[in-house]
Amino acid sequence: MSDASVNGLSLGELATKFGCEFNGDAEIRVSKVATLADADSDSLGFLANPLYASQLADTKAGIVVIHPDAAGQCPTAALIAKDPYLVYAQVATELYPVAPAVPGVHPSAVVADDVTVPASAQVSAGAFIGAGSSIGEGAVIGPGCFIDRDVSIGDYTRLVANVSVYYGVTIGARCLLHAGSVVGADGFGIAKQPDHSWLKVPQVGGVTLGDDVELGANSCIDRGAIEDTVISNGVKIDNLIQIGHNVHIGEHTALAGQSGVAGSTRIGARCLIGGRATINGHIEICDDVAVAGAAGITHSIKKPGIYAGGIVPMDDAASHRKNSVRFKQLDKMARTLKKLEKAVFTGGSTDD
């Protein structure tokens, strides 16, 4: 347990550490975080979303992280930040540090003879590490994890529990793989034979995860068909997400829960993919694209920006395609209709 989580942090310390202005007694200390509604005098709260502004007046929080524009409305000590949510996240990280590895190999773990586990690493009960694999300094292999042969796990990477890493996968430093996640299972490669049965296509590529990647619970990253599937540095993947074979995801892109990316698609850096969004295979999405939840991306996006879509009622494929084309024409049709109404009812011209 860290000193911060035991003794708390003072308003003055927080302001200095995170480069913020403050209002109130610099010696006020907080040891935990809470919502504005549930906070007490030992808690740090924050206001980043205007939807919760009504809770500010009655909050009992010892310190509130708040934007300069709202600082004058804060009834308690304030840590003033242009990005309150980011500063809140930084403070919470100080107050709730990740538990360090408990060095050693549990007696029930199975580790191949040619694998050297660093003295600083932890291999928990029921874990399996296959031949030719390497484990980084300070890494944590949680209970029930399966690490196949020839896998590389970087320094201070943490596999929480029951994570499966197939052969030939490379995982960088400081990654976090949550329970039930699977890295390196076969991509969905099948070829139809003359008798209509399926022939499985060997998936001979691997998976490369960069540094500081997070993979949510029960999410899956398929291995490449020939070349590797690549998840770049700093990518954050939520729970229940499917990444197909040979996908490339650029640095610091984030994908929300239940989204899916089909094979051989390339997603750029700093993109945001909303929950339940689906992305077709063999397309490219440029850097700095935001995709709204439940959107269906069917073609490449070459211009940064925000893109939205939604789920429409099921229809036969031919009608759906026609209606999709017409949907894009709705604005033009509406403008034309307005001009026609003007001509009919006022005798005006339809010209612009």
PyMOL commands that set and color helices and strands:
alter all, ss='L'
color gray80, all
select helices_A, chain A and resi 3-7+11-18+50-55+68-73+84-95+317-328+330-346
alter helices_A, ss='H'
color red, helices_A
select strands_A, chain A and resi 9-10+21-23+29-30+32-33+43-46+63-66+77-80+104-105+110-111+122-123+128-129+134-135+140-141+146-147+152-153+158-159+164-165+170-171+176-177+182-185+190-192+198-200+207-209+214-215+220-222+229-231+236-237+242-243+248-249+254-255+260-261+266-267+272-273+278-279+284-285+289-291+296-297+305-307
alter strands_A, ss='S'
color yellow, strands_A
deselect
rebuild
show_as cartoon
